[in-house]
Amino acid sequence: MSNEFEAVVQEAVMNTLAFARSEILRDAQSKLHGTFTSYAMGVSGVKMTGKTSGEIVLRGRFPLMLENGSPPFDMKQGFSKSPNVRQGKNGWYMTIPLRHRTSGHYQMPKDILKHARKLNSGERLKEALVRELGYGPETSHAGYRWKNSKYDSMQRIVQTSQPSGKQSGQYMTFRRVSQNSDPKSWQHPGLRGVKAFENVAEKAARYLESELNI
């Protein structure tokens, strides 16, 4: 392979990898919502592994689960290994913060948001109001009946940025998990897998052909 031709191939490979990375992120973003940031953090930059070869790597257990999919699993196993776990007289326990979105995918209902926005910082939605609005405990995919509505005791938290003084609010609920929680209470339904790398492979091959004018 002549040096001139090798340089042409190298440039084509680099351009193709950059194109593939962009397409992988675009494909994943169209399918993922709250978890896309975690996925994107696992996607490496473009790396040349040889004069005419390169790679993009997906790293991290959770990004790989998002990519490849996962069967249902017990989240308690992961919680039990968290550095935030505390030990009590009845074993380990931990408080799980759950953020509720005000826009986009999985946003909270408009009637809940209307009342939540009236809260002062630190105040919580009362259970009676949540029931009055028609939101009670739900049943999980594993058949576990929640003890509370997902909006019970939802708290408005206002933070002030320094030095601008600009305020921003978040809406959070907090739920307790422990080693004595019902075995079905923290079962994750599993992940389908976005298969973004697989989906983009053929498109990237065609792009490389166009770069090389094949």
Secondary structure, DSSP 8 states (H G I E B T S, - for coil): --HHHHHHHHHHHHHHHHHHHHHHHHHHHHH-STTHHHHHHHB---EEEETTEEE--B-SHHHHHHHH-B--EEHHHHHTT-TT-EEETTEEEEEEEEEEBSSSTTB--HHHHHHHTTS-TT-B--HHHHHHTT----B-TTS-B-SS-TTTT-EEEEEE-TTT--EEEEEEEEEEEETTS-TTTTEE--B----HHHHHHHHHHHHHHHHHT-
